Amino acid sequence: MTRGQSKGSRWLAGGAEPRKAQLRLLCFPAAGSGASLYRSWAHFLPAAIDVCPVLLPGREAYLSEPAHRRLADLVGAMADDLAELLTEPFAIFGHSYGALAGFELARELRRIGGPQPALLFVSGKPAPMLPPSWPSLHHAPDDELLQKLSQIDGTPLAVLNEPTWMKLMLPTLRADLEALATYVYRPEQPLGCPISAFGGLSDGIATEPDLRAWREVTSGGFRLRMLPGGHFFLVSSREQLLAAIDEDLAPFWEPGGRA
């Protein structure tokens, strides 16, 4: 970290300074994946929205750092840093594991008196108070784990069968899966920000009733959209998803900021 640089900048691919935007969109990755999933989004959203993929330990720039095995540890590590950085309006998007991480970050920021998101997007993840939709897999043998992953629509078999990927990313994937398996939901006052939920029509991990239950953890507005595709519909239905995100974020910035 260079002199004068905010500690929060280590967590965001966009760094400490907004990209001449009016609102930041923090994007949390799915289990075992990283910021690269969101790098193209800036080309499809208005210039007023600064897409900031979240950089987590155990992947990409921080591949040498061990991933957190407890979600509370991850959220606790980043909340103080981000609280001093997020001085302009922001929203949070998270897919699967990332949806839970984004939700818990919003709650931790509230606990420490930090800023709150204008809007929380949750994607492909049952509501936090529901039991896990999958059996615990973080201790499963490699073959069993990869076989299970291959059943998820959108997970490339070429990647799953790549020895280099296995060696580099399986420890991180296992850590993320352990964080999901050991997560314990603790009831608190509902978030004040609206929640927009997204799901895949053929996703067996997060069904429509699972996603609709997110309305219980917000006192703001709630909206649910089901899009074509399986668990990784955010790839196969990217244009529809980003159009919906654009629509939901429009009230939180000035129209003059559109590209």
Buried (B, 14 or more C-beta within 10 A) or exposed (E): EEEEEBBBBBBBBBBBEBEEBBBBBBBBBBBBBBBEBBEEBBEBBBEBBBBBBBBBBBBBEBBEEEBBBBBBEBBBEBBBBBBEBBEEBBBBBBBBBBBBBBBBBBBBBBEEEBBBBBBBBBBBBBBBEBEEEEEEBBEBEEEEBBEBBEEBBBBEEEBBEEEEBBEEBBBBBBBBBBBBBEBEBEEEEBBEBBBBBBBBEEBEBBBBEBBBBBBBBBEBEBBBBBBEBBBBBBBBBBEBBBEBBBEBBBEBBEEEBBE
